[in-house]
Amino acid sequence: MRKVVIPLAILALIGLDQWVKHWVVANIALNQVIKAIPGLFSLTYLQNRGAAFSILQDQKFFFVILTVLVIGAALVYLVKNYQKSLWLVLSLVLIISGGIGNFIDRVHLGYVVDMVQLDFIDFAIFNVADSYLTVGVLLLILILWKEENGSHHKRGG
């Protein structure tokens, strides 16, 4: 069952990310700020040619290579471990989906479409794929930490 659900989940998540980005580009002017929920978040269309917090601007080739490597590693790990914990699978699905979502932007547009601006904190403007990546990586770290901590405890160390 997971062999069918996993690729469909990845496609659905990528589709949602790309749909949101398309909607933003079609409906919000570049650099325009629309208060979605005042005090919570706004929609602000930006073109990010770098990474998080706009670091490494205009390094498209670097990001394309890095993304291919990360997605490749995540796919290999997913194929080898898809029958393990649902949480592990979810973390990898989120990482792969987020990576591919931003990869599509970089290759097709030359930049990543960002739009979510948190109004209650001074934080980088991000997109749906970035959210997938952040949650996926944090979840994976927690799973691996718990796994390592559990196996270390079992060894009596």
CYANA upper distance limits for C-alpha pairs under 8 A (distance plus 0.5 A):
  1 MET  CA      5 VAL  CA      6.82
  2 ARG  CA      6 ILE  CA      6.14
  2 ARG  CA     82 TYR  CA      7.83
  2 ARG  CA     83 GLN  CA      8.20
  3 LYS  CA      7 PRO  CA      7.73
  3 LYS  CA     82 TYR  CA      8.38
  4 VAL  CA      8 LEU  CA      7.10
  5 VAL  CA      9 ALA  CA      6.43
  6 ILE  CA     10 ILE  CA      6.74
  6 ILE  CA     93 VAL  CA      7.62
  7 PRO  CA     11 LEU  CA      6.64
  8 LEU  CA     12 ALA  CA      6.52
  9 ALA  CA     13 LEU  CA      6.60
  9 ALA  CA     93 VAL  CA      7.92
 10 ILE  CA     14 ILE  CA      6.65
 10 ILE  CA     93 VAL  CA      6.48
 10 ILE  CA     94 LEU  CA      8.02
 10 ILE  CA     96 ILE  CA      7.77
 10 ILE  CA     97 SER  CA      5.84
 11 LEU  CA     15 GLY  CA      6.43
 11 LEU  CA     97 SER  CA      7.96
 12 ALA  CA     16 LEU  CA      6.66
 13 LEU  CA     17 ASP  CA      6.75
 13 LEU  CA     94 LEU  CA      8.41
 13 LEU  CA     97 SER  CA      6.54
 13 LEU  CA     98 GLY  CA      8.45
 14 ILE  CA     18 GLN  CA      6.62
 14 ILE  CA     97 SER  CA      5.95
 14 ILE  CA     98 GLY  CA      7.58
 14 ILE  CA    100 ILE  CA      7.52
 14 ILE  CA    101 GLY  CA      5.86
 14 ILE  CA    129 ALA  CA      8.17
 15 GLY  CA     19 TRP  CA      6.45
 16 LEU  CA     20 VAL  CA      6.65
 17 ASP  CA     21 LYS  CA      6.77
 17 ASP  CA    101 GLY  CA      6.80
 17 ASP  CA    127 ASN  CA      8.27
 17 ASP  CA    128 VAL  CA      5.86
 17 ASP  CA    129 ALA  CA      6.38
 18 GLN  CA     22 HIS  CA      6.52
 18 GLN  CA    101 GLY  CA      7.13
 19 TRP  CA     23 TRP  CA      6.58
 20 VAL  CA     24 VAL  CA      6.67
 20 VAL  CA    128 VAL  CA      8.15
 21 LYS  CA     25 VAL  CA      6.73
 21 LYS  CA    113 VAL  CA      6.62
 21 LYS  CA    114 ASP  CA      8.07
 21 LYS  CA    115 MET  CA      8.35
 21 LYS  CA    127 ASN  CA      8.35
 22 HIS  CA     26 ALA  CA      6.61
 23 TRP  CA     27 ASN  CA      6.44
 24 VAL  CA     28 ILE  CA      5.86
 24 VAL  CA     45 TYR  CA      7.05
 24 VAL  CA    115 MET  CA      7.75
 25 VAL  CA     29 ALA  CA      7.61
 25 VAL  CA     30 LEU  CA      8.25
 25 VAL  CA     45 TYR  CA      7.58
 25 VAL  CA    113 VAL  CA      8.43
 28 ILE  CA     32 GLN  CA      6.80
 28 ILE  CA     44 THR  CA      8.06
 28 ILE  CA     45 TYR  CA      6.79
 29 ALA  CA     45 TYR  CA      7.14
 30 LEU  CA     44 THR  CA      8.22
 30 LEU  CA     45 TYR  CA      5.65
 30 LEU  CA     46 LEU  CA      6.47
 30 LEU  CA     47 GLN  CA      8.26
 31 ASN  CA     44 THR  CA      6.47
 31 ASN  CA     45 TYR  CA      5.74
 31 ASN  CA     46 LEU  CA      6.14
 32 GLN  CA     43 LEU  CA      8.49
 32 GLN  CA     44 THR  CA      6.02
 32 GLN  CA     45 TYR  CA      6.64
 33 VAL  CA     42 SER  CA      6.95
 33 VAL  CA     43 LEU  CA      6.24
 33 VAL  CA     44 THR  CA      5.01
 33 VAL  CA     45 TYR  CA      7.79
 34 ILE  CA     42 SER  CA      5.92
 34 ILE  CA     43 LEU  CA      5.60
 34 ILE  CA     44 THR  CA      6.89
 35 LYS  CA     41 PHE  CA      7.15
 35 LYS  CA     42 SER  CA      4.82
 35 LYS  CA     43 LEU  CA      6.93
 36 ALA  CA     40 LEU  CA      8.47
 36 ALA  CA     41 PHE  CA      6.47
 36 ALA  CA     42 SER  CA      5.33
 36 ALA  CA     43 LEU  CA      6.88
 37 ILE  CA     41 PHE  CA      5.95
 37 ILE  CA     42 SER  CA      7.07
 38 PRO  CA     42 SER  CA      7.75
 38 PRO  CA    119 ASP  CA      8.05
 39 GLY  CA    119 ASP  CA      5.91
 39 GLY  CA    120 PHE  CA      6.36
 40 LEU  CA    118 LEU  CA      6.53
 40 LEU  CA    119 ASP  CA      5.61
 40 LEU  CA    120 PHE  CA      6.16
 41 PHE  CA    116 VAL  CA      7.44
 41 PHE  CA    117 GLN  CA      5.97
 41 PHE  CA    118 LEU  CA      4.91
 41 PHE  CA    119 ASP  CA      5.34
 41 PHE  CA    120 PHE  CA      7.88
 42 SER  CA    116 VAL  CA      6.77
 42 SER  CA    117 GLN  CA      5.61
 42 SER  CA    118 LEU  CA      7.00
 42 SER  CA    119 ASP  CA      7.13
 43 LEU  CA    115 MET  CA      5.67
 43 LEU  CA    116 VAL  CA      5.70
 43 LEU  CA    117 GLN  CA      6.48
 44 THR  CA    114 ASP  CA      7.92
 44 THR  CA    115 MET  CA      5.13
 44 THR  CA    116 VAL  CA      6.81
 44 THR  CA    117 GLN  CA      6.87
 44 THR  CA    125 ILE  CA      8.11
 45 TYR  CA    113 VAL  CA      7.49
 45 TYR  CA    114 ASP  CA      6.41
 45 TYR  CA    115 MET  CA      5.24
 46 LEU  CA    113 VAL  CA      6.47
 46 LEU  CA    114 ASP  CA      5.64
 46 LEU  CA    115 MET  CA      6.75
 46 LEU  CA    125 ILE  CA      8.37
 47 GLN  CA    111 TYR  CA      6.36
 47 GLN  CA    112 VAL  CA      6.23
 47 GLN  CA    113 VAL  CA      5.55
 47 GLN  CA    114 ASP  CA      6.76
 48 ASN  CA     54 SER  CA      6.81
 48 ASN  CA     57 GLN  CA      8.35
 48 ASN  CA    111 TYR  CA      5.89
 48 ASN  CA    112 VAL  CA      5.51
 48 ASN  CA    113 VAL  CA      6.80
 48 ASN  CA    114 ASP  CA      7.13
 49 ARG  CA     54 SER  CA      7.52
 49 ARG  CA     57 GLN  CA      5.72
 49 ARG  CA     58 ASP  CA      5.71
 49 ARG  CA     59 GLN  CA      7.92
 49 ARG  CA     60 LYS  CA      7.81
 49 ARG  CA    106 ARG  CA      8.49
 49 ARG  CA    110 GLY  CA      7.52
 49 ARG  CA    111 TYR  CA      5.01
 49 ARG  CA    112 VAL  CA      6.82
 50 GLY  CA     54 SER  CA      5.21
 50 GLY  CA     55 ILE  CA      5.78
 50 GLY  CA     56 LEU  CA      5.46
 50 GLY  CA     57 GLN  CA      4.45
 50 GLY  CA     58 ASP  CA      6.39
 50 GLY  CA     59 GLN  CA      7.10
 50 GLY  CA     60 LYS  CA      8.18
 50 GLY  CA    111 TYR  CA      8.04
 51 ALA  CA     55 ILE  CA      5.68
 51 ALA  CA     56 LEU  CA      6.68
 51 ALA  CA     57 GLN  CA      7.67
 52 ALA  CA    124 ALA  CA      7.62
 52 ALA  CA    126 PHE  CA      8.38
 53 PHE  CA    124 ALA  CA      5.74
 53 PHE  CA    125 ILE  CA      8.20
 59 GLN  CA     63 PHE  CA      6.91
 60 LYS  CA     64 VAL  CA      6.59
 60 LYS  CA    106 ARG  CA      7.33
 60 LYS  CA    110 GLY  CA      7.47
 60 LYS  CA    111 TYR  CA      8.32
 61 PHE  CA     65 ILE  CA      6.74
 62 PHE  CA     66 LEU  CA      6.55
 63 PHE  CA     67 THR  CA      6.32
 64 VAL  CA     68 VAL  CA      6.69
 64 VAL  CA    103 PHE  CA      7.23
 64 VAL  CA    106 ARG  CA      7.89
 64 VAL  CA    107 VAL  CA      8.10
 65 ILE  CA     69 LEU  CA      6.77
 66 LEU  CA     70 VAL  CA      6.65
 67 THR  CA     71 ILE  CA      6.41
 67 THR  CA     99 GLY  CA      6.79
 67 THR  CA    100 ILE  CA      8.33
 67 THR  CA    103 PHE  CA      7.32
 68 VAL  CA     72 GLY  CA      6.33
 69 LEU  CA     73 ALA  CA      6.59
 70 VAL  CA     74 ALA  CA      6.58
 70 VAL  CA     99 GLY  CA      8.37
 71 ILE  CA     75 LEU  CA      6.49
 71 ILE  CA     95 ILE  CA      8.06
 71 ILE  CA     96 ILE  CA      5.99
 71 ILE  CA     99 GLY  CA      6.98
 71 ILE  CA    100 ILE  CA      7.99
 72 GLY  CA     76 VAL  CA      6.70
 73 ALA  CA     77 TYR  CA      6.62
 74 ALA  CA     78 LEU  CA      6.45
 74 ALA  CA     92 LEU  CA      6.62
 74 ALA  CA     95 ILE  CA      7.89
 74 ALA  CA     96 ILE  CA      7.05
 75 LEU  CA     79 VAL  CA      6.58
 75 LEU  CA     92 LEU  CA      8.19
 75 LEU  CA     96 ILE  CA      7.72
 76 VAL  CA     80 LYS  CA      6.74
 77 TYR  CA     81 ASN  CA      6.53
 78 LEU  CA     82 TYR  CA      5.72
 78 LEU  CA     89 VAL  CA      7.07
 78 LEU  CA     92 LEU  CA      6.92
 81 ASN  CA     89 VAL  CA      8.09
 82 TYR  CA     89 VAL  CA      6.43
 84 LYS  CA     88 LEU  CA      7.53
 84 LYS  CA     89 VAL  CA      7.86
 85 SER  CA     89 VAL  CA      6.96
 86 LEU  CA     90 LEU  CA      6.53
 87 TRP  CA     91 SER  CA      6.61
 87 TRP  CA    139 LEU  CA      8.07
 87 TRP  CA    143 ILE  CA      8.12
 88 LEU  CA     92 LEU  CA      6.85
 88 LEU  CA    139 LEU  CA      8.24
 88 LEU  CA    140 LEU  CA      6.94
 88 LEU  CA    143 ILE  CA      7.30
 89 VAL  CA     93 VAL  CA      6.55
 90 LEU  CA     94 LEU  CA      6.64
 90 LEU  CA    136 GLY  CA      7.77
 91 SER  CA     95 ILE  CA      6.77
 91 SER  CA    135 VAL  CA      7.85
 91 SER  CA    136 GLY  CA      4.63
 91 SER  CA    137 VAL  CA      7.14
 91 SER  CA    139 LEU  CA      6.19
 91 SER  CA    140 LEU  CA      6.03
 92 LEU  CA     96 ILE  CA      6.51
 92 LEU  CA    136 GLY  CA      6.86
 92 LEU  CA    140 LEU  CA      7.95
 93 VAL  CA     97 SER  CA      6.44
 93 VAL  CA    136 GLY  CA      8.08
 94 LEU  CA     98 GLY  CA      6.45
 94 LEU  CA    132 TYR  CA      5.40
 94 LEU  CA    133 LEU  CA      6.47
 94 LEU  CA    135 VAL  CA      7.80
 94 LEU  CA    136 GLY  CA      5.47
 95 ILE  CA     99 GLY  CA      6.47
 95 ILE  CA    132 TYR  CA      6.73
 95 ILE  CA    133 LEU  CA      5.23
 95 ILE  CA    134 THR  CA      8.41
 95 ILE  CA    136 GLY  CA      5.66
 95 ILE  CA    137 VAL  CA      7.13
 96 ILE  CA    100 ILE  CA      6.58
 96 ILE  CA    133 LEU  CA      8.35
 97 SER  CA    101 GLY  CA      6.50
 97 SER  CA    129 ALA  CA      7.49
 97 SER  CA    132 TYR  CA      7.53
 97 SER  CA    133 LEU  CA      8.31
 98 GLY  CA    102 ASN  CA      6.82
 98 GLY  CA    128 VAL  CA      8.10
 98 GLY  CA    129 ALA  CA      4.48
 98 GLY  CA    130 ASP  CA      6.55
 98 GLY  CA    131 SER  CA      7.98
 98 GLY  CA    132 TYR  CA      5.62
 98 GLY  CA    133 LEU  CA      5.60
 99 GLY  CA    103 PHE  CA      6.45
 99 GLY  CA    129 ALA  CA      7.44
 99 GLY  CA    133 LEU  CA      7.40
100 ILE  CA    104 ILE  CA      6.55
101 GLY  CA    105 ASP  CA      7.30
101 GLY  CA    129 ALA  CA      6.18
102 ASN  CA    106 ARG  CA      6.80
102 ASN  CA    112 VAL  CA      6.51
102 ASN  CA    129 ALA  CA      6.78
102 ASN  CA    130 ASP  CA      8.31
103 PHE  CA    107 VAL  CA      6.64
104 ILE  CA    108 HIS  CA      6.30
104 ILE  CA    109 LEU  CA      8.44
105 ASP  CA    109 LEU  CA      5.76
105 ASP  CA    110 GLY  CA      7.09
105 ASP  CA    111 TYR  CA      6.42
105 ASP  CA    112 VAL  CA      5.59
105 ASP  CA    113 VAL  CA      7.50
106 ARG  CA    110 GLY  CA      4.92
106 ARG  CA    111 TYR  CA      5.21
106 ARG  CA    112 VAL  CA      6.23
107 VAL  CA    111 TYR  CA      8.33
113 VAL  CA    127 ASN  CA      7.47
114 ASP  CA    125 ILE  CA      6.65
114 ASP  CA    126 PHE  CA      5.31
114 ASP  CA    127 ASN  CA      5.19
115 MET  CA    125 ILE  CA      6.61
115 MET  CA    126 PHE  CA      6.26
115 MET  CA    127 ASN  CA      6.04
116 VAL  CA    125 ILE  CA      5.84
116 VAL  CA    126 PHE  CA      5.65
116 VAL  CA    127 ASN  CA      6.25
117 GLN  CA    123 PHE  CA      7.95
117 GLN  CA    124 ALA  CA      7.61
117 GLN  CA    125 ILE  CA      5.25
117 GLN  CA    126 PHE  CA      7.36
118 LEU  CA    122 ASP  CA      7.79
118 LEU  CA    123 PHE  CA      7.13
118 LEU  CA    125 ILE  CA      7.84
126 PHE  CA    130 ASP  CA      6.62
126 PHE  CA    131 SER  CA      8.09
127 ASN  CA    131 SER  CA      7.01
128 VAL  CA    132 TYR  CA      6.94
129 ALA  CA    133 LEU  CA      6.73
130 ASP  CA    134 THR  CA      6.57
131 SER  CA    135 VAL  CA      6.60
132 TYR  CA    136 GLY  CA      6.32
133 LEU  CA    137 VAL  CA      6.43
134 THR  CA    138 LEU  CA      6.61
135 VAL  CA    139 LEU  CA      6.46
136 GLY  CA    140 LEU  CA      6.55
137 VAL  CA    141 ILE  CA      6.59
138 LEU  CA    142 LEU  CA      6.69
139 LEU  CA    143 ILE  CA      6.63
140 LEU  CA    144 LEU  CA      6.55
141 ILE  CA    145 TRP  CA      6.39
142 LEU  CA    146 LYS  CA      6.49
143 ILE  CA    147 GLU  CA      6.48
144 LEU  CA    148 GLU  CA      6.45
145 TRP  CA    149 ASN  CA      6.38
146 LYS  CA    150 GLY  CA      6.37
147 GLU  CA    151 SER  CA      6.63
148 GLU  CA    152 HIS  CA      6.42
149 ASN  CA    153 HIS  CA      6.56
150 GLY  CA    154 LYS  CA      6.72
151 SER  CA    155 ARG  CA      6.79
152 HIS  CA    156 GLY  CA      7.14
152 HIS  CA    157 GLY  CA      6.25
153 HIS  CA    157 GLY  CA      6.43
